């Protein structure tokens, strides 16, 4: 009975206070946190152009034995690329095909390397509008002999790394470093049993558009 009487007294006091215009105390409400800004979208098709600085270091062999080198080919040229990215969170997976016209030139006799084709697999990590990535793939190129007027193909694995930056939601610029291991056999009519091993290195300044 005493407890019931105390409850009734409390209710009566609260009603009287409300009737006299006393405002009840309420707990402050914490506003909901603003949603984080959306990360940049790196997924989808893209294409672009590049300006490439190349340096090729070539060793010659005959019947498996070392003949001479390294012979240094250097030069700059333009190229193009196209690819597709799939983004999962911060990780970006993709494939790309690239072409560089060349040539890089051997100053001693004017021999050149040209027509570089690169088929690349890429894995990147996106930090909003900046993406760093690694590259592994397969490359080919053509060595042109001026003294014999012959062309020889070289091919091999390639690997490298790069960084792309979105300057707008669709336009990006970047830089990429690529090493190619290009090996091949010389024209058998002029150089029977001769082969070459070429460490080809290139720095590309890139600009592109994503769809």
N, C-alpha and C positions, 0 to 999 in steps of 0.2 A: 504494500500500500504506500509506503514512504517513497519507493522508487517511482510509482505511478504518479504520485503527487508532485514529485520534482519534475518529471517530464511535462506534466500539464503546466507547471509554472514557467518552464522554459519556453513552451509554445506561446503562452500568453504574453511573455516579455517580448519575444520576437515579433508577434503581431502588433503589439503596441508601438515598437520601434518603427516598424514599416508604416504604420498609420501616421506617425509623427514626421515622416519624410526622411528618416535615416537611411542612407544608401548602404546596402549590404556589400561587404568586402568580397571581391572576386580574385581568383588567381590569374596572374598574367599569362597570356597565351603566346608561346614561342612561335614566331613565323616560320613557315617551311623554307628550307634551304633552296636557293635558286638553282635550277638545273645547270650542270656543267656544260660549257659550250661544246658543240659537236666537233669531233676531230675531222681533219681534212680527208676527203675521199680520194684514195689512190687507185681504186679499182676500175677496170674497164680497158678499152682499147686506147692506144696512144701512138703517135708518130711524130717524127721531127727530123731535124738536120744537125750536122756536126761539122766542126772544124778540127782536124786531126794533125797532131805532130807525131811523126813516126821515126823509129830508129831500129834498124835490123842489123844483127851481128851474125855473120854467116861463116861456118867452117866447111871446108871441102874435104871429101874422102874419096879414095879409089880402092875398090875391092876390100872395103872395110878398114883400110889404113889411112891415117891422117895425111893430108896433102898440104893444106895451107889455111891461113885465117888467123884471127877473125877479120873478115872484110866488112866494113861498116857502110851501110846504106842509110841515108837520112833524107827527110823531106816533110812537107806538109801538104794537105789536100782536104777536100770536102767529102762528105758522105751523108748517108741517110739511115734511118732506123724505124722500125715499127714493132709493136709488141702488145701484150695483154697481161694485166695484173688481176690477181684475186686477193682481196684484203680480208683478213680475219683478225679483228682487234687491231693491235699494233703491227702484226706481221703481214708482209706482202709477198706473195709468191707470183712468179710470172715467167714468161718466155719472150725472147726478142730475137729478131733477125736484123743484121746491120750490114751495110756495104760501105766501103771506103775506096774511092777511085784510085788513090795513089797519084804519082809514084813516089816511092823512096828511091834515091839514086846513089849508086856507087860512083864517086867522083873520079876514080882512077880511069875507068874505061866507059862509063856511062850506062852500065847495066842497071836495070831497075826492078823493083817489086811493085806490083799494081793489083787492082781488082781483089781487094780483101773482102771475103765473105765470113761473117761470124754468126753462128747459131748459138744462142746463150740461154741458159737457165739462170734465173735470178731469185735470190731470197733477200728481203729487205726488212728493216724495222722503221716504222713511221713514227715520228715525233711531231704530230700535228702537220705542219706544212713543210717539214724537212724529213727526207727519207734517206737513210744510208743502206747500202746493199752490197752483196757479194755476187760474183759471176763465175760460172764454170760452163764450158761449152766446147765447140768444135769449130775450127777455122780453116780456111783455104786461101791461097794467094797464088799469083803467077810471077815467076821470075823470067825476065826478058833478057836474052843474051844479044848484045849488039854486034859482037864479032861474028857470030854464026847465024844471026837473025832467027833464032829459035826461042820458043817459050816453054817453060817447064813449070808444072804445078807442084806446089807444096801444101801439105795439110798436117793437122795435128791438134792436140788439146790446147785450150785457152782458159785463162782464169784472170780475175782481177777484182776491182772494187770501185765504188762510185758513190756519189751523193747527188740527189735531186732536190730542188726547192721550188715549191709552188709560189709563183709571183701573183697569180690570180687563181680562181677556183679551177681553171682549165689549162693555163699556160705555166710551164715549168722550165727551169734552166738547171744545168748540172755540169759536173765534170766526172770523167771516168778514166781509170788507168787499166790497161789490158795488156797481158803478156800472151803471146802465141808461140807454140813450139811447132814450127813448120819444117817438115822433112820431106825430101823428094829425091828422085833420080834425074840426072841430066839426060838430054837427048842422046840416045845410044849411038847414033851415027857419028857424032862429033866427039863425044866424051864417053867412050865405052867403059862401063864399070864405075863411073863417077857418081857420087851422091853428095847431098848437102844437108846440113842441119842449121836451122835458122832460129835464133831467139829474137822474135819480133816484139817490140814494145811500143805502145801508143798511148798518148794522152789526148782525150777527146773533150772539147768544149761543146756542150749539147744544149739545144733548145727544142721544145716540143709542145704538142697540144694533146690533151686527153679528151675522150668522148664520154 
